[in-house]
């Protein structure tokens, strides 16, 4: 296990947007009762204590601010600050000044909002006027000294607009920008969104160029490049997927999966215990073993990289024993 133990927690499926590349399915949103959510939180607390590690919760949805239990959970997090930290992953459109001020009282590690390009492209993907709403949300978050991050999901449609997102972040004094590639959903629109190997290389180069540009401008904004394959452009340490090791994801119906983007159900927390599943699930145990694909083992980076973006490999091939389709090494 490496670092802190992260739980990405989808506390409900309801969302006020319907983004083009959304991972949510088209059905009636699931929303567990607070009592069931509290039981899941207690299972996570017990897991941390039994493993003797500090935790971190990424609170998300759907849109977490649509959940009727959002603030009640933040009250619990405040009580547990010695056991785990937390962050909020949101689309940003519901963050008013009042909301930002209230969130700040709970001391999140950061709030992440999503942006998918310049105004025209972002609003094509996320909805009319979302770009302006995100800009307003960032203004309020920064006003109340909340560390703010922007998430950019790279697709064939928008990857060339990454520099526009970085310029937006610099202008609004956003603390951090990070990005990863779109994971196929298994339907027809994947063809229009999935990047080729050549496009992946161009996208990674755009990220590295934007990072250098910010440093040249002496900007306080950072472009984080610790995701699969990004080390190829930075000479930093290779990224290793921690899904199933120090990362677990709880879905809105209480299904436990290694990662949201690797939807392999290992159990359901309304019936099974989180710590028991972590210790005994064959799926999770296999992910903690050496999952380096055969065609990667000769690479000098394989000890850390272990094949690149595992969720993308699983989505394309249905198993993990393949080299990242975007890798040029």
N, C-alpha and C positions, 0 to 999 in steps of 0.2 A: 504494500500500500504506500502511496506517495502523498505527502502534504496533508491537507485537511480533507475530511469526508464530506462530499457535496451531495445534497439532495435537491434535484430540480423537481419542484412540486407544482403540478397543474391543479390548482384548487377549484377549478370550474371550467366549463367549456364555453360559457356565454361570452360573446364578443360583439362589439359595436361595429366592427369592420368585417369585410370578406375579401381578403387580399388574394391576388392572382396566384401566388405560390404558397398559399396557406396549407399547413399540415392538418388542419381540422377537417373532419368529414362533414358531409352535408346531411345532418340529421338533427333531431331535437337535442339541444345542449344538455349535458349531464351536470347536475349540481348536487353533491353530497350534503347531508345535514352537517351542522357544526359539530355535533357529537361524534360523527364518524371521522371528520377531519381532525378533531382533537385526539382521537384514538390513534390516528396515523402519526400525528406529531409525537405522541407519547412513545410509540414504537421507535421512532427516530431517536428520541432522547435515550431510550434504553440501548439502542445499537451503539450510539456514541460512547455511552458509559461502559458497555461491555468490551468495546474495542479500545477504550481508553484513548480516544482521539477527539480533537476539536472539530466541529462541523461548520458547514455553511449551507444555507438554504437559498436557492434561487426561486423566488415566488413568482409564478406566472399563471397563464390560463390556456386557452381563451385569453381574454383580457382580465387580469386579476382585479382591476378596479370595478369590474362588473359583478364580482362576487359579493353577495350580501354578508359574507363572513370575513371580508378583507381586513378591516380594522380590528376585529376581535382577535384574529390571528396575530396581528402586529402587537397587540397587548401581551400575548403569550410570549412572543419573541423577545420582547423587552425584559421579561422576567428571566429569560434564559441567556442573557448576553455573555455570561461566563462560560456557556457550553457551546454556543454557535453564533456566528454572525449571519446576516441575511442581506439579500439584494432583491430588487423588484425589476422584473422584465415586463415592459409595458409598450403598447403602441403609442403612448404619449398623448392621445387625443382627449383624454378625460382629466388631464392634469391642469387644473386651474390654480390660481395663486393660493386659494384656501387649501386645496388638496396638497400642494407642495409644502406649505407651511406645516400642515398636520403631519405629513410623512416625515418631515425633518425631526419631529419630536421623538421619533422611534429610532433615530440614528442608524439608518441603513448604510451598509458598506458602499453601495452605489445604486443608482437607478439607471436602467438601460432603456433607451427608446430606439425605435427602428426607423431607418431612412433608407430608401432604395435608389437614390439618384437625385438629379436636379428636380425642380418643381414638376415639370411635365411628366417625366418618367415615374417619379415617386407616386404622383397622384393617379397615373394610369394603373400602377400596380396596387396601390393601397386605397385609393378612393379620392374623390373630389375634396380639395382644400385640406387634405391631411398634412401636406408639406408645411403650410402656414401654422397649423395646430401644433405640429412638432416643434417648430421654431418658438412658439409661445411657451410650450411646456419647458423647453430647455431654459428659456429666460427665467421662468419661475423657479425651476430647480436650482439654478445657479444663484439666484437671489437669496435662497435659504441655505446656501453653502453645502448642497448635496453633490457629491461626486457623481458626475454624469458621463455616461458612455453611450455611443451610438453603435448599433448593430446594422450591418449591411449584408444581405444575402445575395451572393453573386450568381447571376444567371446569364444565359446567352443574351437576354434582352437588355441587361443593365450593367454588366461588368465594366464597360468602358466609362461609366459615370462615377466610378469610385473617386476620382479626383474632385468631382463636384461636391461629393459628400464631405471630403476632407476640407475643402474650402469653406463649406457651411460650418463645419466643426470649429475651424480656426476663427471664423468671424464671430461665432457665438460663444467662444471660449469653452467649448466642450473639453472635458478632461481626456477622453479616450475614444478611439474609433477601432472597432475590430470587425473582421469579416470572415466568413467561411462560405463554402460552395453549397449551392442548392442540392438537396437530396431528392431523387425522383420519387414521385408519389404513386407511380404505377398506373397512370392514366394517359390519355392522348396528349395532354398539354406538356408532358415531360419533354417531348421532342423539341418544343419551342423554347424550353428553359435550360436544358442540360448543355453545359459547355463541352467543347471538344478539347483534346489535349493541347492543341495550339492556342485556343482561346484561354485555357487555364494558365498557360505560361505567360500570355500577355497580361492577364489579370494579376498574376503574382508580381510581374514587373511593375505594373501600375501602382500596386501597393508599396513596393520598395521605393519607387520614385517619389511617391507622396510622402513617405516617411522622411526621406532625405530633404525634400522641399520644406517640410515643417521645421526640421533642425536648422536648415539654412536661414529660415525666417525667425529663428529663435522663439518659436511658438511654444507655449506650455502644453498644447494639444499633442497627444501621443497616438501613433498608429501601432497597435499591438499586432505583432506578427508571430505569435506562438500558436499556430494551428497547423494542421497537416500540410506538408510540402512547403510551407512558407519559409522555412529555414534555408531552402535552396537559394533564396534571394538575399538573405541577411547574414549568412554564416553564423547564425546563432545556434544554440542547441536544438537538435531535432525534437519535434513535438511527439509525444506518445499519448495515444488515446487511453483514458483512465476509466472508460465505461465498464462497469462490473467490478472494478477494483475499488477506487475511491470516489466513484460517481454512480449514483442510482437515480432513477426517475420514477416518480409516482404520477400516474395519469389521473384524469378527472374522475374515472370510475374506480380508482384505487388499484388498478393493475400496476404491478411493479415491472419495469423494463430497465435494461442497462442504460439506455439513453433515449430521449424523445425521437431521435433520428435513427435509432436502431430498435424498432418496436418489436422485440422478441419478448413475449410475456413469460415471466418466470413464476408468477403467482399473483394472487389478489389479496391486498392487505385487510380486506373485510373478513377474510377467511384464514389467511396465513400470517405469520409473524415476520416482520422485516428482517430481524437478526437471524432467525432460523433460515429464511430463504437465502440470505447473504452467505451463510456458512455451508448450506447444503445443496443449493441449486447447482446442477451439473452445468447449466448454461453459464452462470456467473463464475464458477470455478474454472471452466475452460477459458473464459476471457482473461482470467488472472494468470493463466499459463502463457507460455511463449506461443503467440499466434502469428509469428512472422511467416508470410507466404514463402513457398519454396523459391519462387523467382526473385525474391528480395534478399535472400540470405547471403549472397556474395557482396552486397552493397555495404560500404563502410558505415553507413548510417542505420543499418537495420536493427541494431541493438536497441536504439531509442525509437526510431520511426515505426518499426514493426508493420510496415506495409501501407502507411499513410492513413487516409480517411476511411476508417473501418465501416462506418455507416453507409458510405457511398458504395463501397465494395459489396456489402451485404444487399443493398437495394438493387444492384445491377446483377449480381451473380447468385444471390440466395445463400452464400456462405462467405467465410472470411479469408479463404486461402487463395487470394489473388492480389496482385500488385495494384496499387491505386491507379485508376485509369488516367489520371492527370499527370502521373510522374514521368519526367523526361530523363531520369538517370538510368 
